[in-house]
Amino acid sequence: MTTRKPIAVATNDSAQSQAAVLWAAARAKRAGLPLVLLHVVDDRWVAEPYPWFGTLQEVGQELLQKAAARLDGVEPAVSTELLTGSVGGSLAKYSKRTSMMVVGSGSGHLGGTLADRALQVAKGAKVPVAVVGTQDLEGRTGVVVGVDGSPEATQAVAFAAAEADRDGDELTVVYAISVPNPVIDAGLSTATLASLAVDEERIVLSETVAGLKEDYPDLTVHQRLETERGPVDALVDAASGARLLVVGSRGRGAFKRLLLGSTAHGVLRHLPCPTIITRTEAGVSQI
């Protein structure tokens, strides 16, 4: 029996969480890892002696049993665990016991999912977090990863390359930059300066993928330097037909006090496909 940490997936029986459970089960089976189904009873607004809190726990247990029943007879081994506390905090804390945490994307509100539970978990988890939506993944191929020259992005590339190579996919590395406009920035920059800036950033992109051919000789790597759109739009577009998108938890332009970079923020609000947010401590993809 494997001693490696399990993959954990949170469920609340929504369509998004049901999709996340199926995605996590497939990944756990492929990796030979156990799967843990989690449900959190949010007790932040519950004070003793409310008798109906026990009812909430019973409902949570029933929900977990229902989710496990959908996987009946399907490898890997499935266990369930009921947690109590804040949803985002409880799942982030539990992530220390896992090799990956998987959550559903949640439903949009107020124009997006900025305050969604998936975002809360991604902020606090210590392992890679996969966020899964309800997109039809049939026929999708390829792994896309966003880079910006930061250590987080370099690690995201390592994770994405291992992921693509293992499953025979092609890897697309996307780097979106802001280039001086010689018309708008008249007097401040020239077309030559803009061209030099692109050349310098193209070197950054090349250095980011350097070594991949040596580590993965059969891996096809595409480099995409985007100068017309921001990183969120560029990544969402590039991953529109991909089976997986990988982004780092923070980028070169993020303030260190922020727990999740603006690019990861934006991608989760416009999720194009299952997306994995890597952590600096997590290492390359092994699951």
Backbone as JSON, one array per atom type, in Angstrom:
{
  "sequence": "MTTRKPIAVATNDSAQSQAAVLWAAARAKRAGLPLVLLHVVDDRWVAEPYPWFGTLQEVGQELLQKAAARLDGVEPAVSTELLTGSVGGSLAKYSKRTSMMVVGSGSGHLGGTLADRALQVAKGAKVPVAVVGTQDLEGRTGVVVGVDGSPEATQAVAFAAAEADRDGDELTVVYAISVPNPVIDAGLSTATLASLAVDEERIVLSETVAGLKEDYPDLTVHQRLETERGPVDALVDAASGARLLVVGSRGRGAFKRLLLGSTAHGVLRHLPCPTIITRTEAGVSQI",
  "N": [[0.85, -1.2, 0.0], [0.54, 2.22, -0.8], [2.55, 4.81, 0.67], [2.57, 7.39, 0.11], [1.33, 10.75, 0.18], [-2.2, 11.42, 0.07], [-4.44, 12.47, -2.6], [-6.67, 15.09, -2.11], [-10.06, 16.09, -2.25], [-12.48, 18.61, -2.22], [-15.96, 18.72, -1.58], [-19.28, 19.91, -2.14], [-21.47, 19.05, -3.27], [-22.26, 20.53, -5.45], [-22.48, 21.23, -9.0], [-19.96, 21.94, -9.9], [-18.27, 20.94, -7.88], [-18.82, 18.22, -8.07], [-17.74, 17.69, -10.58], [-15.1, 18.22, -9.91], [-14.56, 16.14, -8.12], [-14.66, 13.87, -9.8], [-12.56, 14.49, -11.54], [-10.4, 14.54, -9.74], [-10.46, 11.89, -8.84], [-9.76, 10.5, -11.18], [-7.17, 11.44, -11.53], [-5.91, 10.56, -9.17], [-6.11, 7.79, -9.51], [-4.48, 7.42, -11.74], [-2.03, 8.16, -10.65], [-1.7, 6.32, -8.68], [-2.49, 6.85, -6.07], [-4.2, 7.22, -2.9], [-7.55, 8.56, -2.43], [-9.16, 11.25, -0.89], [-12.25, 12.36, 0.15], [-13.6, 15.43, 1.04], [-15.65, 17.4, 3.19], [-16.73, 20.48, 4.43], [-18.18, 21.7, 7.31], [-19.31, 24.75, 7.96], [-18.67, 26.46, 10.77], [-18.47, 28.99, 11.75], [-20.46, 30.82, 12.39], [-21.87, 29.61, 14.29], [-22.9, 29.11, 17.55], [-22.75, 27.62, 20.75], [-25.77, 26.9, 22.56], [-26.74, 25.64, 20.04], [-28.87, 23.29, 18.81], [-29.18, 22.36, 16.24], [-26.76, 22.17, 14.95], [-25.66, 19.66, 15.01], [-27.3, 18.44, 13.18], [-26.46, 19.63, 10.82], [-23.96, 18.46, 10.62], [-24.69, 15.81, 10.24], [-25.97, 15.98, 7.77], [-23.77, 16.71, 6.25], [-22.2, 14.38, 6.43], [-23.86, 12.6, 5.08], [-23.79, 13.76, 2.56], [-21.11, 13.31, 1.87], [-21.08, 10.52, 1.78], [-22.78, 10.11, -0.36], [-21.3, 11.26, -2.43], [-19.08, 9.55, -2.41], [-20.33, 7.2, -3.15], [-20.8, 7.57, -5.83], [-18.39, 6.93, -6.87], [-18.15, 4.3, -6.45], [-16.68, 1.13, -6.64], [-14.7, 1.97, -8.29], [-11.3, 2.42, -8.78], [-9.13, 4.87, -7.27], [-8.6, 3.73, -3.81], [-11.06, 5.07, -1.69], [-11.7, 7.43, 0.81], [-13.49, 9.26, 3.35], [-13.88, 12.45, 4.97], [-15.08, 14.59, 7.42], [-14.94, 17.99, 8.03], [-14.77, 20.83, 10.24], [-15.24, 24.34, 10.61], [-14.0, 27.43, 9.16], [-14.46, 27.38, 5.66], [-12.47, 27.85, 3.62], [-10.16, 28.16, 5.24], [-10.07, 25.73, 6.68], [-9.72, 23.8, 4.64], [-7.31, 24.66, 3.55], [-5.59, 24.26, 5.73], [-5.82, 21.48, 6.01], [-4.55, 20.72, 3.72], [-1.85, 20.27, 4.18], [-1.6, 17.65, 4.72], [-1.76, 16.36, 2.35], [-0.97, 15.52, -1.13], [-1.96, 16.97, -3.17], [-4.52, 19.4, -3.43], [-7.86, 19.53, -4.44], [-10.43, 21.47, -5.78], [-13.77, 22.6, -6.57], [-14.71, 25.08, -9.01], [-16.66, 26.84, -8.18], [-19.54, 29.05, -8.16], [-20.32, 31.92, -10.13], [-20.57, 35.27, -8.85], [-21.6, 38.61, -8.3], [-20.34, 39.45, -10.62], [-18.08, 37.87, -10.81], [-15.69, 35.47, -9.39], [-14.18, 36.35, -7.26], [-14.21, 36.33, -4.43], [-14.56, 33.7, -3.96], [-14.68, 30.31, -2.66], [-12.76, 28.63, -3.79], [-10.69, 30.37, -4.43], [-9.93, 31.19, -1.89], [-8.9, 28.82, -0.81], [-6.76, 28.34, -2.57], [-5.13, 30.45, -1.89], [-4.17, 29.82, 0.69], [-3.16, 27.19, 0.78], [-0.58, 24.69, 1.08], [0.33, 23.02, -0.84], [0.19, 22.05, -4.35], [-2.75, 23.36, -5.86], [-5.62, 22.33, -7.46], [-8.07, 23.67, -9.5], [-11.23, 23.08, -10.61], [-13.61, 23.31, -13.18], [-16.78, 23.16, -14.9], [-16.36, 22.65, -17.54], [-16.5, 20.97, -20.71], [-14.25, 18.5, -21.27], [-13.66, 16.79, -23.27], [-11.73, 15.77, -25.99], [-9.85, 17.77, -25.62], [-6.48, 18.9, -25.61], [-3.05, 19.27, -24.64], [-0.89, 21.25, -22.53], [-0.77, 24.28, -20.84], [1.27, 26.91, -19.63], [1.87, 29.72, -17.59], [4.35, 32.27, -17.54], [6.8, 34.55, -16.12], [9.37, 35.13, -15.57], [9.89, 34.94, -12.87], [10.86, 33.15, -9.8], [8.7, 31.56, -8.97], [7.33, 31.18, -11.37], [9.22, 29.76, -12.84], [9.26, 27.36, -11.46], [6.63, 26.6, -11.91], [6.78, 26.04, -14.64], [8.45, 23.79, -14.59], [6.78, 21.98, -13.28], [4.61, 21.9, -15.09], [5.86, 20.93, -17.39], [6.66, 18.35, -16.65], [4.14, 17.29, -16.29], [3.01, 17.47, -18.9], [4.8, 15.91, -20.4], [4.52, 13.37, -19.25], [1.97, 12.6, -20.04], [2.07, 12.69, -22.76], [1.51, 15.11, -24.01], [1.66, 18.32, -25.7], [3.52, 21.24, -24.74], [2.79, 24.56, -24.0], [4.27, 27.59, -23.48], [3.59, 30.6, -22.07], [4.21, 34.03, -22.16], [3.38, 37.12, -21.21], [3.87, 40.5, -21.93], [4.35, 44.04, -21.36], [4.8, 46.37, -23.77], [6.57, 49.32, -24.66], [4.77, 51.84, -26.37], [5.42, 53.45, -29.32], [3.9, 55.55, -30.31], [1.87, 56.31, -28.46], [3.53, 56.73, -26.3], [5.1, 58.86, -27.11], [8.09, 60.65, -27.26], [8.95, 59.52, -24.95], [9.77, 56.98, -25.53], [11.07, 54.94, -28.21], [10.53, 53.29, -31.38], [12.65, 51.62, -31.71], [13.52, 51.23, -29.09], [11.31, 49.85, -28.08], [11.48, 47.53, -29.6], [13.9, 46.51, -28.67], [13.17, 45.98, -26.06], [11.35, 43.88, -26.41], [13.08, 41.98, -27.47], [14.76, 41.54, -25.28], [12.97, 40.46, -23.42], [12.26, 38.19, -24.78], [14.53, 36.73, -24.52], [14.41, 36.22, -21.77], [12.18, 34.52, -21.75], [13.21, 32.37, -23.26], [15.28, 31.54, -21.57], [13.76, 30.65, -19.45], [12.66, 28.26, -20.32], [14.87, 26.84, -20.83], [16.77, 23.89, -20.79], [14.65, 22.14, -20.68], [14.48, 20.51, -22.93], [16.59, 18.81, -22.58], [15.85, 17.46, -20.25], [13.38, 16.44, -21.01], [13.35, 14.95, -23.71], [11.51, 14.19, -25.68], [9.48, 15.97, -25.56], [7.37, 18.38, -26.94], [7.73, 21.8, -27.15], [6.22, 24.91, -27.14], [6.82, 28.34, -27.5], [5.35, 31.33, -26.51], [5.28, 34.67, -26.88], [3.54, 37.29, -25.74], [2.46, 40.42, -26.66], [0.36, 42.1, -26.99], [-1.78, 41.71, -25.28], [-2.78, 41.46, -21.8], [-1.48, 39.31, -19.12], [-3.57, 37.66, -18.02], [-5.68, 37.61, -19.96], [-4.19, 36.58, -22.09], [-3.43, 34.03, -21.16], [-5.91, 32.79, -20.64], [-6.95, 32.73, -23.22], [-5.01, 31.14, -24.56], [-5.33, 28.74, -23.23], [-7.83, 27.9, -23.88], [-8.51, 25.65, -25.35], [-7.11, 23.72, -24.1], [-6.14, 20.92, -21.99], [-5.19, 21.41, -19.51], [-4.13, 24.07, -17.38], [-1.39, 25.75, -15.96], [-0.26, 27.77, -13.36], [1.88, 29.95, -11.46], [1.96, 30.64, -7.92], [2.56, 33.24, -7.21], [3.78, 36.14, -8.94], [6.4, 37.93, -10.75], [5.7, 40.58, -10.56], [4.15, 40.84, -8.31], [3.26, 42.02, -5.05], [5.02, 40.96, -2.19], [3.54, 40.63, 0.08], [1.12, 39.81, -0.73], [-0.89, 36.93, -0.99], [-1.63, 35.57, -3.2], [-0.96, 35.92, -6.57], [-1.86, 38.54, -8.96], [-2.31, 37.58, -11.52], [-2.95, 34.83, -11.18], [-5.23, 35.26, -9.66], [-6.92, 36.49, -11.61], [-7.12, 34.47, -13.57], [-8.5, 32.45, -12.19], [-10.93, 33.66, -11.97], [-11.87, 33.58, -14.51], [-11.95, 30.93, -15.46], [-10.53, 28.77, -17.77], [-10.12, 26.06, -18.13], [-9.35, 23.01, -16.29], [-7.23, 24.1, -13.72], [-4.05, 24.35, -12.31], [-2.51, 25.62, -9.49], [0.67, 26.23, -8.57], [2.95, 25.87, -5.83], [5.76, 27.45, -4.21], [7.1, 25.75, -2.5], [6.42, 23.27, -3.41], [7.65, 21.71, -5.43], [8.37, 19.78, -8.47], [5.97, 18.33, -10.74], [4.64, 15.36, -9.54], [2.41, 13.92, -9.39]],
  "CA": [[0.0, 0.0, 0.0], [1.36, 3.41, -0.91], [2.68, 5.68, 1.83], [2.55, 8.76, -0.36], [0.17, 11.5, 0.64], [-3.33, 11.29, -0.86], [-5.08, 13.62, -3.21], [-7.92, 15.41, -1.42], [-10.97, 16.92, -3.05], [-13.59, 19.13, -1.45], [-17.24, 18.63, -2.27], [-20.51, 20.4, -1.51], [-22.49, 18.47, -4.14], [-22.57, 21.39, -6.58], [-22.01, 20.68, -10.26], [-18.53, 22.16, -9.99], [-17.57, 20.03, -6.99], [-18.96, 16.88, -8.64], [-16.72, 17.6, -11.63], [-13.8, 18.17, -9.25], [-14.4, 14.8, -7.57], [-14.34, 12.96, -10.9], [-11.22, 14.84, -12.01], [-9.45, 14.11, -8.71], [-10.43, 10.43, -8.83], [-8.99, 10.06, -12.34], [-5.76, 11.75, -11.29], [-5.43, 9.67, -8.12], [-5.97, 6.46, -10.1], [-3.29, 7.44, -12.6], [-0.83, 8.29, -9.82], [-1.65, 5.25, -7.69], [-2.64, 7.46, -4.76], [-5.55, 7.21, -2.34], [-8.35, 9.77, -2.61], [-9.94, 11.63, 0.28], [-13.32, 13.32, -0.1], [-13.75, 16.32, 2.19], [-16.73, 18.39, 3.24], [-16.53, 21.35, 5.59], [-19.34, 22.35, 7.93], [-18.86, 26.08, 8.37], [-19.18, 26.7, 12.12], [-18.07, 30.33, 12.22], [-21.62, 31.56, 12.89], [-22.6, 28.72, 15.19], [-22.49, 29.18, 18.95], [-23.51, 26.71, 21.62], [-26.05, 25.46, 22.4], [-27.65, 25.4, 18.93], [-28.97, 21.83, 18.63], [-29.21, 21.95, 14.84], [-25.43, 21.99, 14.39], [-25.51, 18.21, 14.79], [-28.0, 18.12, 11.94], [-25.57, 20.03, 9.73], [-22.92, 17.44, 10.5], [-25.31, 14.62, 9.65], [-26.16, 16.27, 6.34], [-22.45, 16.66, 5.65], [-21.81, 12.98, 6.3], [-24.68, 12.02, 4.0], [-23.28, 14.29, 1.3], [-19.87, 12.61, 1.58], [-21.42, 9.15, 1.39], [-23.36, 10.19, -1.7], [-20.2, 11.51, -3.36], [-18.28, 8.33, -2.48], [-21.1, 6.18, -3.85], [-20.63, 7.79, -7.27], [-17.11, 6.34, -7.25], [-18.17, 2.91, -5.97], [-16.12, 0.16, -7.57], [-13.68, 2.6, -9.12], [-10.06, 2.75, -8.09], [-8.39, 4.31, -6.14], [-9.3, 3.63, -2.54], [-11.68, 6.35, -1.35], [-12.13, 7.64, 2.19], [-14.17, 10.54, 3.54], [-13.6, 13.12, 6.23], [-15.87, 15.8, 7.66], [-14.21, 19.03, 8.73], [-15.56, 21.96, 10.72], [-14.49, 25.59, 10.65], [-14.16, 28.18, 7.92], [-14.22, 26.45, 4.56], [-11.16, 28.08, 3.03], [-9.12, 27.9, 6.23], [-10.03, 24.3, 7.0], [-9.13, 23.07, 3.52], [-5.9, 25.05, 3.45], [-4.89, 23.58, 6.82], [-5.8, 20.06, 5.7], [-3.69, 20.49, 2.56], [-0.54, 19.82, 4.63], [-1.63, 16.19, 4.79], [-2.04, 15.87, 1.02], [-0.03, 15.84, -2.2], [-2.67, 17.96, -3.97], [-5.88, 19.73, -3.04], [-8.7, 19.8, -5.6], [-11.69, 22.13, -5.43], [-14.58, 23.08, -7.68], [-14.51, 26.5, -9.28], [-17.69, 27.65, -7.56], [-20.42, 29.78, -9.08], [-20.02, 33.34, -10.2], [-21.46, 36.22, -8.2], [-21.09, 39.97, -8.37], [-19.49, 39.61, -11.78], [-16.91, 36.99, -10.83], [-15.52, 34.59, -8.25], [-13.05, 36.9, -6.52], [-14.28, 35.92, -3.03], [-15.01, 32.32, -3.96], [-13.93, 29.4, -1.8], [-11.59, 28.13, -4.51], [-9.64, 31.37, -4.3], [-9.47, 31.15, -0.5], [-8.06, 27.63, -0.64], [-5.54, 28.54, -3.33], [-4.29, 31.41, -1.16], [-3.57, 29.32, 1.91], [-2.68, 25.82, 0.71], [0.86, 24.48, 1.02], [0.59, 22.09, -1.94], [-0.53, 22.49, -5.55], [-4.21, 23.36, -5.78], [-6.29, 22.22, -8.75], [-9.41, 24.24, -9.52], [-11.9, 22.41, -11.72], [-14.93, 23.81, -13.53], [-17.69, 22.22, -15.55], [-16.11, 22.61, -18.98], [-16.37, 19.68, -21.36], [-12.84, 18.3, -21.55], [-13.52, 15.82, -24.35], [-10.98, 16.24, -27.15], [-8.87, 18.8, -25.3], [-5.11, 18.44, -25.51], [-2.03, 20.28, -24.39], [-0.72, 21.9, -21.23], [-0.34, 25.68, -20.97], [1.82, 27.44, -18.38], [2.2, 31.14, -17.63], [5.65, 32.6, -16.95], [7.15, 35.98, -16.1], [10.74, 35.27, -15.13], [10.0, 34.82, -11.42], [11.11, 31.78, -9.34], [7.44, 30.82, -8.98], [7.03, 30.81, -12.75], [10.17, 28.72, -13.22], [8.77, 26.12, -10.88], [5.4, 26.24, -12.62], [7.2, 25.43, -15.9], [8.93, 22.44, -14.27], [5.59, 21.18, -12.98], [3.83, 21.73, -16.31], [6.62, 20.1, -18.32], [6.53, 16.97, -16.19], [2.75, 16.91, -16.54], [2.82, 17.29, -20.33], [5.61, 14.79, -20.88], [3.97, 12.12, -18.75], [0.75, 12.24, -20.76], [2.26, 12.82, -24.2], [0.94, 16.37, -24.48], [2.57, 19.41, -26.02], [3.56, 22.29, -23.72], [2.83, 25.94, -24.49], [4.75, 28.51, -22.43], [3.06, 31.92, -22.43], [4.79, 35.16, -21.43], [2.74, 38.37, -21.64], [4.65, 41.66, -21.5], [3.88, 45.36, -21.77], [5.85, 46.97, -24.6], [6.36, 50.74, -24.92], [4.15, 52.18, -27.65], [6.13, 54.65, -29.8], [2.96, 56.63, -30.6], [1.29, 56.75, -27.19], [4.61, 57.18, -25.42], [5.97, 59.73, -27.89], [8.99, 61.44, -26.44], [9.46, 58.71, -23.86], [10.38, 55.77, -26.06], [11.09, 54.86, -29.65], [10.26, 51.95, -31.9], [13.85, 50.83, -31.46], [13.5, 50.85, -27.69], [10.29, 48.82, -27.94], [12.02, 46.31, -30.19], [14.91, 46.0, -27.75], [12.47, 45.42, -24.91], [10.83, 42.58, -26.82], [14.22, 41.07, -27.6], [15.22, 41.19, -23.94], [11.99, 39.57, -22.79], [12.32, 36.92, -25.49], [15.64, 36.02, -23.88], [13.87, 35.73, -20.5], [11.33, 33.38, -22.07], [14.08, 31.27, -23.66], [15.98, 31.05, -20.38], [12.8, 29.97, -18.59], [12.44, 26.9, -20.81], [16.17, 26.2, -21.06], [16.95, 22.64, -20.06], [13.52, 21.23, -20.82], [14.76, 19.53, -23.98], [17.49, 17.81, -22.0], [15.09, 16.66, -19.29], [12.26, 15.78, -21.68], [13.74, 15.02, -25.13], [10.38, 13.96, -26.58], [8.46, 16.97, -25.3], [7.27, 19.52, -27.85], [7.54, 23.03, -26.37], [5.93, 26.12, -27.9], [7.01, 29.57, -26.75], [4.47, 32.39, -27.0], [5.51, 35.97, -26.26], [2.34, 38.09, -26.0], [2.71, 41.85, -26.44], [-0.87, 42.87, -27.22], [-2.75, 41.48, -24.22], [-2.25, 41.2, -20.49], [-1.27, 37.89, -18.85], [-4.8, 36.91, -17.79], [-6.33, 37.39, -21.25], [-3.33, 35.73, -22.91], [-3.48, 32.67, -20.66], [-7.26, 32.27, -20.85], [-7.08, 32.43, -24.64], [-4.13, 30.04, -24.91], [-5.81, 27.52, -22.59], [-9.25, 27.67, -24.2], [-8.68, 24.29, -25.85], [-6.14, 22.86, -23.42], [-6.68, 20.07, -20.93], [-4.69, 21.86, -18.22], [-3.38, 25.31, -17.28], [-0.59, 25.81, -14.75], [0.25, 29.1, -13.03], [2.53, 30.06, -10.17], [1.14, 31.3, -6.89], [2.85, 34.67, -7.28], [4.63, 36.47, -10.08], [7.46, 38.92, -10.54], [5.16, 41.9, -10.27], [3.26, 40.82, -7.15], [3.81, 42.38, -3.75], [5.24, 39.75, -1.42], [2.54, 40.48, 1.12], [-0.05, 39.18, -1.31], [-0.79, 35.48, -0.94], [-1.89, 35.02, -4.52], [-0.7, 36.97, -7.53], [-3.0, 39.06, -9.71], [-2.58, 36.71, -12.68], [-3.69, 33.67, -10.67], [-6.55, 35.82, -9.33], [-7.71, 36.7, -12.81], [-7.39, 33.2, -14.23], [-9.54, 31.75, -11.45], [-12.21, 34.32, -12.22], [-12.27, 33.28, -15.89], [-11.33, 29.61, -15.59], [-10.73, 28.21, -19.1], [-9.97, 24.62, -18.07], [-8.74, 22.7, -14.99], [-6.04, 24.93, -13.53], [-3.26, 24.02, -11.12], [-1.68, 26.7, -8.95], [1.79, 25.6, -7.9], [3.54, 26.59, -4.7], [7.22, 27.44, -4.25], [7.59, 24.61, -1.73], [5.81, 22.01, -3.82], [8.46, 20.9, -6.32], [7.81, 19.49, -9.76], [4.81, 17.46, -10.76], [4.85, 13.95, -9.3], [1.11, 13.31, -9.16]],
  "C": [[0.88, 1.24, 0.0], [1.38, 4.23, 0.37], [2.7, 7.14, 1.4], [1.26, 9.44, 0.04], [-0.96, 11.44, -0.39], [-3.64, 12.6, -1.58], [-6.39, 13.85, -2.49], [-8.76, 16.31, -2.29], [-12.15, 17.33, -2.18], [-14.87, 19.04, -2.25], [-18.36, 19.25, -1.44], [-21.72, 20.0, -2.35], [-22.96, 19.42, -5.24], [-22.06, 20.73, -7.85], [-20.5, 20.81, -10.38], [-17.77, 21.17, -9.1], [-17.7, 18.58, -7.45], [-17.93, 16.67, -9.75], [-15.33, 17.5, -11.01], [-13.53, 16.78, -8.68], [-14.01, 13.81, -8.66], [-12.93, 13.22, -11.43], [-10.16, 14.34, -11.03], [-9.34, 12.59, -8.67], [-9.6, 9.89, -9.99], [-7.5, 10.3, -12.13], [-5.17, 10.83, -10.23], [-5.21, 8.26, -8.66], [-4.71, 6.39, -10.94], [-2.01, 7.45, -11.78], [-0.69, 7.17, -8.81], [-1.73, 5.77, -6.26], [-4.05, 7.27, -4.23], [-6.23, 8.55, -2.53], [-9.16, 10.01, -1.36], [-10.99, 12.66, -0.14], [-13.56, 14.12, 1.16], [-15.02, 17.16, 2.05], [-16.54, 19.18, 4.52], [-17.87, 21.91, 6.04], [-18.86, 23.66, 8.53], [-19.49, 26.41, 9.72], [-18.88, 28.1, 12.64], [-19.23, 31.1, 12.84], [-22.45, 30.73, 13.86], [-22.04, 28.84, 16.6], [-23.34, 28.21, 19.76], [-24.63, 27.5, 22.3], [-27.04, 25.2, 21.26], [-27.72, 23.91, 18.63], [-28.88, 21.42, 17.17], [-27.84, 21.84, 14.21], [-25.15, 20.51, 14.12], [-26.19, 17.78, 13.5], [-27.15, 18.49, 10.73], [-24.47, 19.01, 9.52], [-23.48, 16.17, 9.87], [-25.52, 14.8, 8.15], [-24.82, 16.19, 5.61], [-21.97, 15.23, 5.44], [-22.58, 12.3, 5.17], [-24.18, 12.49, 2.64], [-22.0, 13.57, 0.89], [-20.13, 11.18, 1.12], [-21.99, 9.12, -0.03], [-22.27, 10.39, -2.74], [-19.34, 10.26, -3.52], [-19.0, 7.25, -3.27], [-20.97, 6.34, -5.36], [-19.33, 7.17, -7.78], [-17.03, 4.87, -6.86], [-17.64, 1.97, -7.05], [-15.04, 0.7, -8.47], [-12.44, 2.87, -8.28], [-9.83, 4.25, -8.22], [-9.26, 4.13, -4.9], [-9.79, 5.01, -2.12], [-12.05, 6.36, 0.12], [-12.78, 9.01, 2.28], [-13.8, 11.13, 4.88], [-14.42, 14.4, 6.3], [-15.06, 16.77, 8.5], [-15.17, 20.1, 9.22], [-14.66, 23.18, 10.82], [-14.8, 26.41, 9.42], [-13.75, 27.28, 6.76], [-12.81, 26.62, 3.99], [-10.03, 27.74, 3.99], [-8.96, 26.43, 6.55], [-9.36, 23.5, 5.89], [-7.66, 23.4, 3.36], [-5.07, 24.35, 4.52], [-4.76, 22.09, 6.51], [-4.82, 19.75, 4.57], [-2.31, 19.99, 2.96], [-0.45, 18.3, 4.66], [-1.79, 15.55, 3.41], [-0.89, 16.13, 0.06], [-0.64, 16.85, -3.16], [-4.06, 18.16, -3.41], [-6.66, 20.11, -4.29], [-10.01, 20.41, -5.13], [-12.45, 22.48, -6.7], [-14.45, 24.58, -7.82], [-15.52, 27.38, -8.58], [-18.51, 28.38, -8.6], [-20.12, 31.26, -9.01], [-21.03, 34.18, -9.43], [-20.79, 37.59, -8.22], [-20.08, 40.14, -9.5], [-18.27, 38.72, -11.8], [-16.82, 36.16, -9.58], [-14.38, 35.05, -7.36], [-13.04, 36.44, -5.07], [-14.67, 34.46, -2.89], [-14.12, 31.45, -3.09], [-12.69, 28.87, -2.49], [-10.41, 29.08, -4.37], [-9.07, 31.36, -2.89], [-8.54, 29.97, -0.26], [-6.73, 27.82, -1.34], [-4.59, 29.5, -2.62], [-3.51, 30.75, -0.04], [-2.94, 27.95, 1.84], [-1.16, 25.76, 0.57], [1.26, 23.51, -0.07], [-0.08, 22.63, -3.19], [-2.03, 22.37, -5.37], [-4.77, 23.32, -7.19], [-7.7, 22.77, -8.62], [-10.09, 23.75, -10.79], [-13.29, 23.0, -11.93], [-15.74, 22.74, -14.23], [-17.49, 22.16, -17.06], [-16.05, 21.17, -19.49], [-14.93, 19.51, -21.8], [-12.59, 17.31, -22.68], [-12.78, 16.45, -25.53], [-9.96, 17.31, -26.85], [-7.47, 18.18, -25.17], [-4.19, 19.61, -25.17], [-2.06, 20.83, -22.98], [-0.17, 23.31, -21.48], [0.19, 26.15, -19.62], [2.17, 28.91, -18.6], [3.52, 31.41, -16.94], [5.85, 34.11, -16.96], [8.57, 36.2, -15.6], [10.95, 35.14, -13.64], [10.33, 33.38, -11.03], [9.84, 30.94, -9.33], [7.09, 30.33, -10.37], [7.96, 29.7, -13.23], [9.72, 27.37, -12.68], [7.48, 25.66, -11.55], [5.72, 25.56, -13.95], [7.67, 24.0, -15.65], [7.76, 21.5, -14.01], [4.83, 20.87, -14.26], [4.55, 20.83, -17.31], [6.53, 18.63, -17.93], [5.13, 16.44, -16.47], [2.53, 16.6, -18.03], [3.57, 16.07, -20.84], [5.02, 13.46, -20.46], [2.77, 11.66, -19.58], [0.86, 12.44, -22.27], [1.65, 14.06, -24.8], [2.05, 17.33, -24.93], [2.45, 20.5, -24.94], [3.66, 23.64, -24.4], [3.17, 26.86, -23.33], [4.39, 29.92, -22.87], [3.68, 32.99, -21.53], [4.19, 36.43, -22.01], [3.51, 39.55, -21.07], [3.98, 42.94, -21.99], [5.02, 46.06, -22.5], [5.56, 48.45, -24.8], [5.79, 50.99, -26.3], [4.77, 53.48, -28.16], [5.2, 55.81, -30.14], [2.4, 57.2, -29.31], [2.36, 57.35, -26.29], [5.6, 58.07, -26.17], [6.81, 60.62, -26.97], [9.59, 60.66, -25.3], [10.17, 57.46, -24.35], [10.34, 55.82, -27.58], [10.78, 53.45, -30.07], [11.46, 51.03, -31.65], [13.89, 50.34, -30.03], [12.48, 49.73, -27.45], [10.79, 47.48, -28.47], [13.07, 45.68, -29.28], [14.27, 45.36, -26.53], [11.92, 44.04, -25.22], [11.95, 41.56, -26.91], [14.72, 40.61, -26.23], [14.26, 40.21, -23.26], [11.95, 38.21, -23.49], [13.46, 36.06, -24.92], [15.18, 35.43, -22.55], [13.02, 34.48, -20.72], [12.18, 32.17, -22.44], [14.81, 30.67, -22.47], [15.05, 30.27, -19.46], [12.61, 28.52, -19.01], [13.75, 26.17, -21.09], [16.29, 24.94, -20.2], [15.81, 21.67, -20.21], [13.79, 20.14, -21.85], [15.67, 18.43, -23.47], [16.74, 16.89, -21.05], [13.99, 15.85, -19.96], [12.5, 15.83, -23.19], [12.58, 14.84, -26.1], [9.27, 15.01, -26.43], [8.51, 18.1, -26.32], [6.9, 20.77, -27.06], [7.31, 24.2, -27.32], [6.13, 27.32, -26.99], [6.13, 30.67, -27.36], [4.73, 33.67, -26.21], [4.36, 36.88, -26.69], [2.61, 39.54, -25.66], [1.46, 42.7, -26.55], [-1.88, 42.76, -26.08], [-2.05, 41.25, -22.89], [-2.16, 39.71, -20.22], [-2.55, 37.09, -18.66], [-5.48, 36.59, -19.11], [-5.51, 36.44, -22.12], [-3.42, 34.28, -22.47], [-4.85, 32.04, -20.9], [-7.46, 31.89, -22.31], [-6.25, 31.21, -25.03], [-4.65, 28.71, -24.38], [-7.24, 27.17, -22.95], [-9.51, 26.27, -24.73], [-7.76, 23.29, -25.19], [-6.82, 21.97, -22.39], [-6.25, 20.55, -19.55], [-3.95, 23.18, -18.38], [-2.64, 25.31, -15.95], [-0.1, 27.24, -14.56], [0.93, 29.06, -11.67], [1.66, 30.82, -9.18], [1.35, 32.8, -6.86], [3.76, 34.91, -8.46], [5.63, 37.54, -9.74], [6.91, 40.26, -10.12], [4.3, 41.97, -9.03], [3.98, 41.31, -5.91], [3.93, 41.12, -2.91], [4.19, 39.56, -0.32], [1.26, 39.84, 0.58], [0.16, 37.68, -1.36], [-1.05, 34.84, -2.28], [-1.75, 36.15, -5.53], [-1.92, 37.35, -8.33], [-3.33, 38.19, -10.91], [-3.37, 35.48, -12.26], [-5.1, 34.09, -10.28], [-7.43, 35.85, -10.57], [-8.07, 35.41, -13.52], [-8.51, 32.44, -13.51], [-10.91, 32.38, -11.66], [-12.74, 34.0, -13.61], [-11.72, 31.91, -16.29], [-11.59, 28.99, -16.96], [-10.72, 26.69, -19.13], [-9.45, 24.29, -16.66], [-7.4, 23.42, -14.85], [-5.35, 24.56, -12.22], [-2.4, 25.22, -10.75], [-0.57, 26.05, -8.14], [2.28, 26.49, -6.77], [5.06, 26.48, -4.76], [7.78, 26.22, -3.55], [7.27, 23.27, -2.35], [6.68, 21.14, -4.72], [7.75, 20.61, -7.64], [6.69, 18.49, -9.64], [5.21, 16.01, -10.56], [3.53, 13.22, -9.15], [0.22, 13.51, -10.37]]
}
